[in-house]
């Protein structure tokens, strides 16, 4: 699995793997615009879904906001979202979606 919600990293570009625990069924995260989602898993220790994302150097890629949604298996996906995968959470089938929300707003 290698999914991007904005643009993929350039060929040969170094990426740092980051693990984002999703503490709610809808979680907004700031990523670099060039990123690659490489996996989702269930963290039985913390009882949360986690998303593994490879991000590029923040100095060379704009920050963007993305939303990750954890839904019951087969539920209607959020608009403009991409399905990242499915897994079992405490015996319940769930689907994980990611949605590009836009460039991080500069409020200064």
GIWOMO-V231876 format. One record per pair of residues at least 12 apart in sequence whose C-alpha atoms are under 6 Angstrom apart, sorted by the first residue. I is the first residue (numbers start at 0). J is the second residue. D is the distance in Angstrom with one decimal. If there is no record, write none. Layout:
i:I j:J d:D
i:I j:J d:D
This chain:
i:0 j:37 d:5.4
i:1 j:35 d:5.8
i:1 j:36 d:5.5
i:1 j:37 d:4.9
i:2 j:35 d:5.5
i:2 j:36 d:5.0
i:3 j:34 d:6.0
i:3 j:35 d:4.9
i:3 j:36 d:6.0
i:4 j:99 d:5.4
i:5 j:32 d:5.8
i:6 j:33 d:5.1
i:7 j:33 d:5.1
i:7 j:34 d:5.6
i:8 j:33 d:4.8
i:8 j:34 d:5.7
i:14 j:53 d:5.4
i:14 j:54 d:5.1
i:14 j:55 d:4.6
i:15 j:53 d:5.2
i:15 j:54 d:5.3
i:16 j:52 d:5.6
i:16 j:53 d:4.2
i:17 j:51 d:5.7
i:17 j:52 d:5.2
i:18 j:50 d:5.7
i:18 j:51 d:4.5
i:19 j:49 d:5.4
i:19 j:50 d:5.2
i:20 j:48 d:6.0
i:20 j:49 d:4.2
i:21 j:47 d:6.0
i:21 j:48 d:5.5
i:21 j:49 d:5.6
i:24 j:68 d:5.5
i:24 j:69 d:4.8
i:25 j:67 d:5.7
i:25 j:68 d:4.5
i:26 j:66 d:5.5
i:26 j:67 d:5.3
i:27 j:65 d:5.6
i:27 j:66 d:4.3
i:28 j:64 d:5.7
i:28 j:65 d:5.5
i:29 j:63 d:5.6
i:29 j:64 d:4.6
i:30 j:62 d:5.7
i:30 j:63 d:5.4
i:31 j:60 d:5.6
i:31 j:61 d:5.6
i:31 j:62 d:4.5
i:31 j:63 d:5.8
i:32 j:60 d:5.7
i:32 j:61 d:5.4
i:32 j:62 d:5.8
i:32 j:63 d:5.6
i:34 j:53 d:5.6
i:34 j:54 d:4.5
i:35 j:52 d:5.7
i:35 j:53 d:5.1
i:36 j:51 d:6.0
i:36 j:52 d:4.3
i:37 j:51 d:5.7
i:37 j:52 d:5.8
i:38 j:50 d:5.9
i:38 j:51 d:5.1
i:62 j:103 d:5.7
i:63 j:101 d:5.6
i:63 j:102 d:4.2
i:63 j:103 d:4.9
i:64 j:100 d:5.3
i:64 j:101 d:5.7
i:64 j:103 d:5.8
i:65 j:98 d:5.5
i:65 j:99 d:4.6
i:65 j:100 d:5.2
i:66 j:97 d:5.7
i:66 j:98 d:5.2
i:67 j:96 d:5.6
i:67 j:97 d:4.6
i:68 j:95 d:5.7
i:68 j:96 d:5.1
i:69 j:94 d:5.9
i:69 j:95 d:4.7
i:70 j:93 d:5.5
i:70 j:94 d:5.3
i:71 j:93 d:4.5
i:72 j:92 d:5.0
i:72 j:93 d:4.2
i:72 j:94 d:5.2
i:80 j:97 d:5.4
i:80 j:98 d:4.4
i:81 j:96 d:5.4
i:81 j:97 d:5.3
i:82 j:96 d:4.4
i:83 j:95 d:5.5
i:83 j:96 d:5.3
